[in-house]
Amino acid sequence: MSGLGIPPGYSRSRGLSFQVEATELEAIATNSEGREIQVTPATARAWTQMRDAAAAAGVALVAHSGFRSIARQGEIIRAKLEAGETLAKILTVMTAPGYSEHHSGRAIDIGVPGQPPLTEEFAETPAFAWLQAHAGEFGFSLSYPKNNSHGITYEPWHWLFVPPG
């Protein structure tokens, strides 16, 4: 977080826990830039089961993003700062390096084919309705609902796998 100006007490004030970077990852898809989307093996199994169950119900789910390193999180924030965004605004749409669930390899940004990724409009799709009704059966939960306590904007696309036990 060096040089980013993250305020002291950030994690405590936001109720966020440090996320250890995953070390064992496997690909579940390829993104629009041709890069592999990777998650932990357990997350990959749960994702595949959930995606297949949704497909059997006539709902297509696609993964847009998975694992992101702490270093990459910092690069994204630096680029936003250099583009003139304020840190306060940036920290409403993403977490500081070290606190993103994507570091854990258990978070997946989910969308539907043919629709722009990572938009609130995803909440109006049958896919989102299906996820709300069934994602918990596969160990996934919505991390950033409306008015969440973390101060992050509503992210209907961001789902976290929590292994049983």
Helices and strands as residue ranges (DSSP letters): H 10-14, E 26-30, E 36-39, H 41-56, E 62-65, H 70-82, H 87-93, G 101-104, E 107-111, G 120-124, H 126-134, G 135-138, E 140-144, E 155-161
